[in-house]
Amino acid sequence: MARSTGARITQPPPRRAAIIAGLRTPFVRAGTDFAQLDVLELARSVTVELMQHSGLAPSDVDHVIYGNVTRPVRYSNLARELVLAAGLPKTTPADTVTLACASACQAITDGTNLIERGYADVVIVGGVEMLSNVPITLSPPLARTLVAASQARSFGARLQTLARPSLGLADLVPVAPSITETSTGLSMGQSAELMAKLNGISRADQDAWAFSSHQKAAAAWADGRLAAEVAPVYVVNDGGCAVVRDNHIRADTSLEKLGALRPVFDRQYGTVTAGNSSPLTDGAATVLLMSTEKAAALGLTAKALVRSYAYSAVDPAGQLLIGPAYAIPKALARAGIDLTDIDLVEMHEAFAAQVLSTLQKLASPEFAERELGRSKAVGSLDPGIINSRGGSIALGHPFGATGARCVLTLANEMELQSAQVGLVSVCAAGGVGAAIVLERV
Ligand SMILES: CC(C)(COP(=O)(O)OP(=O)(O)OC[C@H]1O[C@@H](n2cnc3c(N)ncnc32)[C@H](O)[C@@H]1OP(=O)(O)O)[C@@H](O)C(=O)NCCC(=O)NCCS
């Protein structure tokens, strides 16, 4: 594939982080196949499978970094529990990272930093989300009352504390985590709706993108590409079963069916529907990162190396999910390449409106000049090189795992196609954007 001259050639660091292997669980709609499972079990299951597939000795693992967003109350550091549950040496340090939908990107780039600095040779990275079992908490007044009651010295004093008249009925209602921006009060879907309106993204274009996502995902299951990156999960409750496939992909959807769905987030004038949004999903993905020296010593072949990465953030009150339009040019510049050098892209599809808005901004000379201080547009991406195995709209989007799923799929597809340079981008709550450049050398 043709390579153009890069804008600024940045030499890669002397030590390189390689993607050696990875696996993910099936991604399933929240409340379905994994509803009985604990989040740790989901992460453990795929990590143990990966260790067995890779043939790596547990003692070779230097560090574990795992992404998770809806943090379970009982695990203050899920990654460390993963070490203990997966049978890795008890002496393996581990940390849990959260960066909304880009949490696993953060895990991967943190792992890359450890390797490039020479602080680690083997890092297990990834992420998990279990939206079937989100931590439900108590309202602050009820929580304070219960804590005070637990500290009371006698049964009578405890009853008296509990009977405090200050608690209203509303205080007794459990509080579930929401996918709403704290600073704006808008949900992700409402923000996507706003982006569709501001950027003039049509309903037909959103539906066409969603349709293509399902078609590509169905094709990638049919030809075995997705089966090769998905490990079964064994659910032992209710008689037990093996969950082996994603369950949101609709091979039989059509533009007509998509076009008939009602908008969800702006019922009257909206264009964002259940069909062109990513669904609430359970799933986990684990990736084996290794220094190239260690891989060579173990006789392992890298699928791809991490070349560069970048994060960005925008005002959540503006276009909440446009972060990748800022992170992508930053990551490209750090790699010393242009968008035209990119052979394959994995772009997280929170909503079709968000993907199409990002592509529009990348191709816009006005955006480049006004927002990036560049004399020309970042560039136009050919949709044919984006999300070869389908994207989050079809596959699903377990928040904490999606970044690892994107990196894993990109590395696999780059290996399959002998592609030289690939790009991952993920938008995230808080107005954050993440971009990671992979290369094969
Ligand atoms: C959009 C959302 C509210 C839809 O939830 P939902 O109503 O449970 O969605 P469903 O899957 O039940 O779909 C609703 C209907 O659309 C239909 N549908 C959905 N996708 C379809 C498709 N591709 N083709 C045909 N029909 C489809 C379903 O069959 C269902 O029909 P029914 O009501 O007749 O059963 C939910 O998925 C959501 O909140 N997504 C956004 C998640 C998010 O914010 N993520 C953060 C990103 S940063």
The ligand as an SDF file (V2000), in Angstrom:
LIG
                    3D

 48 50  0  0  0  0  0  0  0  0999 V2000
  -30.6340    3.3190   22.0850 C   0  0  0  0  0  0  0  0  0  0  0  0
  -31.1280    2.4990   23.2800 C   0  0  0  0  0  0  0  0  0  0  0  0
  -31.8820    3.4110   24.2460 C   0  0  0  0  0  0  0  0  0  0  0  0
  -32.0730    1.4360   22.7130 C   0  0  0  0  0  0  0  0  0  0  0  0
  -32.4370    0.5780   23.7340 O   0  0  0  0  0  0  0  0  0  0  0  0
  -33.6470   -0.4660   23.5620 P   0  0  0  0  0  0  0  0  0  0  0  0
  -34.9160    0.2560   23.3540 O   0  0  0  0  0  0  0  0  0  0  0  0
  -33.5190   -1.4290   24.6730 O   0  0  0  0  0  0  0  0  0  0  0  0
  -33.2350   -1.1460   22.1790 O   0  0  0  0  0  0  0  0  0  0  0  0
  -33.7880   -2.4470   21.5090 P   0  0  0  0  0  0  0  0  0  0  0  0
  -32.6610   -3.2860   21.0960 O   0  0  0  0  0  0  0  0  0  0  0  0
  -34.8750   -3.0710   22.3440 O   0  0  0  0  0  0  0  0  0  0  0  0
  -34.3940   -1.8940   20.1770 O   0  0  0  0  0  0  0  0  0  0  0  0
  -35.6360   -1.2070   20.1430 C   0  0  0  0  0  0  0  0  0  0  0  0
  -36.3960   -1.7280   18.9370 C   0  0  0  0  0  0  0  0  0  0  0  0
  -35.6060   -1.4740   17.7680 O   0  0  0  0  0  0  0  0  0  0  0  0
  -35.4220   -2.6720   17.0430 C   0  0  0  0  0  0  0  0  0  0  0  0
  -34.0820   -2.6310   16.4440 N   0  0  0  0  0  0  0  0  0  0  0  0
  -32.9380   -2.2350   17.0440 C   0  0  0  0  0  0  0  0  0  0  0  0
  -31.9230   -2.3370   16.1680 N   0  0  0  0  0  0  0  0  0  0  0  0
  -32.4490   -2.7800   15.0130 C   0  0  0  0  0  0  0  0  0  0  0  0
  -31.8850   -3.0660   13.7450 C   0  0  0  0  0  0  0  0  0  0  0  0
  -30.5810   -2.9240   13.4920 N   0  0  0  0  0  0  0  0  0  0  0  0
  -32.7140   -3.5170   12.7840 N   0  0  0  0  0  0  0  0  0  0  0  0
  -34.0260   -3.6830   13.0140 C   0  0  0  0  0  0  0  0  0  0  0  0
  -34.6160   -3.4090   14.2020 N   0  0  0  0  0  0  0  0  0  0  0  0
  -33.8270   -2.9740   15.1780 C   0  0  0  0  0  0  0  0  0  0  0  0
  -35.5450   -3.7660   18.0860 C   0  0  0  0  0  0  0  0  0  0  0  0
  -35.9060   -4.9870   17.5100 O   0  0  0  0  0  0  0  0  0  0  0  0
  -36.6230   -3.2290   18.9710 C   0  0  0  0  0  0  0  0  0  0  0  0
  -37.8580   -3.5000   18.3650 O   0  0  0  0  0  0  0  0  0  0  0  0
  -39.1350   -3.9190   19.2420 P   0  0  0  0  0  0  0  0  0  0  0  0
  -39.4070   -2.7300   20.1270 O   0  0  0  0  0  0  0  0  0  0  0  0
  -40.1760   -4.1590   18.2090 O   0  0  0  0  0  0  0  0  0  0  0  0
  -38.7110   -5.1160   19.9900 O   0  0  0  0  0  0  0  0  0  0  0  0
  -29.9600    1.8200   24.0350 C   0  0  0  0  0  0  0  0  0  0  0  0
  -29.3580    0.8440   23.2160 O   0  0  0  0  0  0  0  0  0  0  0  0
  -28.9300    2.8300   24.4490 C   0  0  0  0  0  0  0  0  0  0  0  0
  -29.0940    3.5190   25.4610 O   0  0  0  0  0  0  0  0  0  0  0  0
  -27.8310    2.9430   23.6850 N   0  0  0  0  0  0  0  0  0  0  0  0
  -26.8450    3.9510   23.8850 C   0  0  0  0  0  0  0  0  0  0  0  0
  -25.7910    3.4760   24.8110 C   0  0  0  0  0  0  0  0  0  0  0  0
  -24.8260    4.5960   25.1100 C   0  0  0  0  0  0  0  0  0  0  0  0
  -25.1940    5.7120   25.3930 O   0  0  0  0  0  0  0  0  0  0  0  0
  -23.5790    4.2730   25.0650 N   0  0  0  0  0  0  0  0  0  0  0  0
  -22.5640    5.2110   25.3490 C   0  0  0  0  0  0  0  0  0  0  0  0
  -21.8950    5.5680   24.0980 C   0  0  0  0  0  0  0  0  0  0  0  0
  -20.6280    6.7280   24.3860 S   0  0  0  0  0  0  0  0  0  0  0  0
  1  2  1  0
  2  3  1  0
  2  4  1  0
  2 36  1  0
  4  5  1  0
  5  6  1  0
  6  7  2  0
  6  8  1  0
  6  9  1  0
  9 10  1  0
 10 11  2  0
 10 12  1  0
 10 13  1  0
 13 14  1  0
 14 15  1  0
 15 16  1  0
 15 30  1  0
 16 17  1  0
 17 18  1  0
 17 28  1  0
 18 19  1  0
 18 27  1  0
 19 20  2  0
 20 21  1  0
 21 22  1  0
 21 27  2  0
 22 23  1  0
 22 24  2  0
 24 25  1  0
 25 26  2  0
 26 27  1  0
 28 29  1  0
 28 30  1  0
 30 31  1  0
 31 32  1  0
 32 33  2  0
 32 34  1  0
 32 35  1  0
 36 37  1  0
 36 38  1  0
 38 39  2  0
 38 40  1  0
 40 41  1  0
 41 42  1  0
 42 43  1  0
 43 44  2  0
 43 45  1  0
 45 46  1  0
 46 47  1  0
 47 48  1  0
M  END
$$$$
